[in-house]
Amino acid sequence: MFTRANYQTAANVILSRTAYQPTVGLILGSGLGGLADAIEVADTIPTTEIPRWPRSTVEGHAGRLVIGRLEGQTVLALQGRVHYYEGYTMQEVTFPVRVMQTLGIKTLFVTNAAGGLNKDYHAGDLMLISDHINLPGLIGHNPLGGPNDNELGSRFPDMTTAYDVAFRQKAHEAAAQAGFTLREGVYVCVSGPSFETPAEIRMLRTLGADAVGMSTAPEVVVARHAGMRVMGVSVVTNIVVDTPGVQQTGLHEEVLATGAQVAPRLIALLRSVLSTLGTA
């Protein structure tokens, strides 16, 4: 368990390394770290230099903070998250979101690489997250478990509007203007690190999920507990297999490669929504 003093110590180190005061947070998923290259006049801080910050052990997660200007907003981008399957607690997984809260960040954009469950989806699609199913959280691995600090948020936060409706509308408008299809659907979070069996895929589809991944939902739970507005986007990097006996290989490599290919569209989408923050 962490205390507000732990979050404040980390925030103080960040503020000592930059003159910026970020108001928007970005969490960049597998293969999407290149989005940070779009940030202008940036300060870069390795997360290994921030006290208590968890270290990523997964390829495609660089472990850096990139702070600067993007579309008139001061942003802090986390280039590489950590995951529950790496052996961290849910409190450690969501530590970066708490530090963002301590820094005064009020808006959070989360991105991830995900497998496509919806049979209408294709590899390379962008899916705007309308809602999520937090399977680890539902079986007791919720980042809000344990004592609640009322100064950080309510004991029982509402999750009915976890993904901001106005942001989603702006994202659809931006995609239409740019001329590409933006899917919208439900993201289901599983713990990983093994990919799902065909039977599990069929179960997740039956639950109503459109894409599956191993992150995001815990971060969004904490962000909403903190009162942040949230927009989430999944990059559909592969279409999952639901037929026994059909083998897939090189899935993580495929995730990274597809993420790099789709990054320009995702950058354009985030830029457009960022530019409307004064009116969203």
C-alpha positions in Angstrom: 0.0 0.0 0.0 1.1 3.5 -0.7 0.4 6.8 1.1 -0.1 10.3 -0.2 3.5 11.0 0.9 4.7 8.4 -1.5 2.8 10.0 -4.4 4.0 13.4 -3.4 7.6 12.4 -3.2 7.4 11.0 -6.8 5.6 14.1 -8.0 8.2 16.4 -6.4 11.0 14.6 -8.3 9.1 15.0 -11.5 8.5 18.7 -10.9 12.2 19.2 -10.1 13.1 17.9 -13.6 10.7 20.0 -15.6 9.3 23.6 -15.8 6.0 22.3 -17.1 2.9 21.8 -15.0 1.0 19.0 -16.9 -2.8 18.9 -16.9 -3.3 16.0 -19.3 -1.9 12.5 -18.8 -1.3 9.9 -21.6 -0.6 6.2 -21.0 0.9 4.6 -24.1 0.4 0.8 -24.6 2.5 -1.9 -26.3 4.1 -0.6 -29.5 2.5 2.9 -29.1 5.4 4.6 -27.3 6.3 6.4 -30.5 3.3 8.7 -29.8 5.5 10.6 -27.4 7.7 11.7 -30.3 4.9 14.1 -31.3 5.2 16.0 -28.0 7.0 19.4 -28.6 9.9 20.8 -26.6 9.8 17.8 -24.3 11.5 17.0 -21.1 12.2 13.2 -20.7 12.6 11.5 -17.3 13.5 7.8 -17.0 11.0 6.2 -14.5 14.0 4.4 -12.9 14.9 7.8 -11.4 11.5 8.3 -9.7 11.1 6.9 -6.2 8.7 3.8 -5.9 7.9 3.9 -9.6 7.4 0.3 -10.9 9.8 -0.9 -13.6 8.5 -2.3 -16.8 9.9 -5.7 -17.9 8.1 -6.0 -21.2 9.4 -5.3 -24.7 7.7 -2.2 -26.2 7.4 -0.4 -22.8 10.4 2.0 -22.6 9.8 3.3 -19.0 10.0 7.0 -19.5 8.0 10.1 -18.8 7.8 12.6 -21.7 6.5 16.1 -20.7 5.8 19.0 -23.0 3.3 20.6 -25.3 0.8 19.0 -27.7 -2.0 20.8 -29.4 -1.8 23.7 -26.9 -2.0 21.4 -23.9 0.7 20.6 -21.4 0.9 16.8 -21.3 2.7 14.1 -19.4 3.0 10.8 -21.4 3.9 7.6 -19.8 6.0 5.7 -22.4 5.4 2.2 -21.1 3.1 0.9 -18.4 3.5 -2.0 -16.0 1.1 -4.9 -15.8 -0.3 -7.1 -13.0 1.2 -10.2 -14.7 4.7 -8.8 -14.1 4.3 -9.6 -10.4 3.1 -6.2 -9.3 0.2 -5.4 -7.1 -2.7 -3.5 -8.5 -1.6 -0.5 -6.3 1.8 -0.6 -8.0 0.2 -1.0 -11.5 -1.8 2.2 -10.8 0.9 4.1 -9.0 1.5 6.4 -12.0 -2.1 7.4 -12.1 -2.0 8.5 -8.4 1.2 10.5 -9.1 -0.6 12.1 -12.1 -3.5 13.0 -9.7 -1.0 14.5 -7.2 0.5 16.6 -10.1 -3.0 18.1 -10.7 -3.8 16.2 -13.9 -7.5 16.2 -14.6 -7.7 14.4 -17.9 -6.3 11.0 -18.8 -6.0 9.4 -22.2 -5.3 5.7 -22.1 -4.2 3.6 -25.1 -3.6 -0.1 -25.4 -2.9 -3.0 -27.8 -5.8 -5.4 -27.9 -7.0 -8.6 -29.6 -10.2 -8.2 -31.6 -13.1 -10.3 -30.3 -15.8 -8.6 -32.5 -16.0 -10.6 -35.7 -16.5 -7.3 -37.7 -13.1 -6.0 -36.6 -9.8 -6.2 -38.5 -6.2 -5.9 -37.4 -5.2 -2.3 -37.5 -8.6 -0.9 -36.4 -8.9 1.7 -33.7 -11.6 1.0 -31.1 -12.8 3.8 -28.9 -13.6 2.3 -25.5 -17.2 2.9 -24.4 -17.0 0.7 -21.4 -14.9 -2.1 -19.9 -15.2 -5.4 -18.1 -12.6 -5.6 -15.4 -12.3 -9.4 -14.8 -9.4 -9.2 -12.3 -11.3 -6.5 -10.4 -14.4 -8.5 -10.2 -12.7 -11.5 -8.6 -11.0 -9.4 -5.9 -7.9 -7.8 -7.5 -9.2 -4.2 -7.5 -6.7 -1.3 -7.1 -9.1 0.4 -4.7 -9.0 -2.6 -2.2 -7.9 -1.8 1.3 -8.2 1.4 3.3 -9.7 4.3 1.5 -8.1 7.8 1.6 -11.2 10.1 1.3 -8.9 13.0 0.1 -8.0 10.9 -2.9 -11.5 9.8 -3.7 -14.8 8.3 -2.6 -14.9 4.9 -1.0 -17.4 3.7 -3.6 -16.8 5.5 -6.9 -19.4 5.4 -9.6 -18.3 3.7 -12.9 -21.4 4.2 -15.0 -19.7 6.9 -17.1 -16.1 5.8 -16.8 -15.3 6.8 -20.4 -16.2 10.4 -21.1 -19.2 10.8 -23.5 -18.1 14.2 -24.8 -14.6 13.0 -25.5 -16.1 10.0 -27.5 -18.2 12.3 -29.5 -15.2 14.5 -30.3 -13.2 11.4 -31.3 -15.9 10.3 -33.7 -16.0 13.7 -35.3 -12.2 13.7 -35.6 -12.1 10.3 -37.3 -14.9 11.3 -39.7 -13.0 14.4 -40.7 -9.8 12.5 -41.1 -11.6 9.9 -43.2 -11.0 6.7 -41.3 -13.3 4.3 -39.5 -13.3 4.5 -35.7 -14.9 1.5 -34.0 -16.5 1.8 -30.5 -16.9 -1.0 -28.1 -16.3 -2.8 -24.8 -12.8 -3.7 -23.7 -12.3 -6.7 -21.4 -9.3 -6.8 -19.1 -7.7 -10.1 -18.3 -4.7 -10.7 -16.1 -2.4 -12.5 -18.6 0.4 -13.1 -19.4 -0.8 -16.2 -21.4 -3.0 -15.4 -24.3 -6.6 -16.7 -24.2 -7.7 -20.2 -25.2 -10.4 -20.5 -27.9 -12.9 -21.5 -25.2 -12.0 -18.3 -23.2 -12.3 -16.2 -26.4 -15.8 -17.6 -27.0 -16.7 -16.9 -23.3 -15.4 -13.3 -23.5 -17.4 -12.6 -26.7 -20.5 -14.0 -25.0 -20.0 -11.5 -22.1 -20.3 -8.7 -24.6 -16.7 -7.7 -25.1 -15.4 -6.4 -28.4 -11.6 -6.4 -27.6 -9.4 -8.1 -25.0 -6.2 -6.9 -23.3 -4.1 -7.1 -20.1 -4.2 -3.5 -18.9 -6.2 -0.2 -18.8 -9.2 -1.1 -16.6 -7.3 -0.8 -13.3 -5.8 2.5 -14.4 -9.3 3.8 -15.4 -10.8 2.7 -12.1 -8.2 4.7 -10.2 -8.5 7.7 -12.6 -12.3 7.8 -12.0 -11.7 7.5 -8.2 -9.5 10.5 -8.6 -12.2 12.4 -10.5 -10.4 12.5 -13.9 -12.1 12.6 -17.2 -11.0 9.6 -19.3 -10.8 8.6 -22.9 -9.6 5.2 -23.9 -8.5 3.8 -27.3 -7.6 0.3 -28.2 -5.5 -0.6 -31.2 -6.8 -3.9 -32.5 -3.4 -5.5 -33.3 -4.7 -9.0 -34.1 -7.9 -11.0 -34.5 -8.2 -13.7 -31.8 -8.6 -17.4 -32.6 -11.7 -19.0 -31.3 -11.3 -22.4 -33.1 -9.5 -25.2 -31.2 -6.4 -26.5 -33.1 -5.6 -23.3 -35.0 -2.2 -22.1 -33.7 -1.0 -18.5 -33.6 2.7 -17.7 -33.2 4.7 -14.5 -32.8 1.7 -12.7 -31.3 3.6 -10.1 -29.2 5.8 -9.3 -32.2 2.6 -8.8 -34.2 1.3 -6.5 -31.5 4.3 -4.3 -31.7 4.4 -4.1 -35.5 0.7 -3.3 -35.8 1.0 -0.7 -33.1 3.7 1.1 -35.0 1.7 1.0 -38.3 -1.4 2.4 -36.7 0.4 5.1 -34.6 -0.1 7.9 -37.2 -3.9 7.6 -37.1 -3.9 7.4 -33.3 -1.7 10.5 -33.1 -4.1 12.4 -35.4 -7.1 11.3 -33.3 -5.5 12.3 -29.9 -4.3 15.6 -31.4 -7.7 16.5 -32.6 -9.4 15.7 -29.2 -6.7 17.5 -27.3 -7.3 20.6 -29.4 -10.9 20.7 -28.3 -10.2 20.3 -24.6 -11.4 23.9 -24.0 -14.8 23.0 -25.4 -15.3 19.3 -24.9 
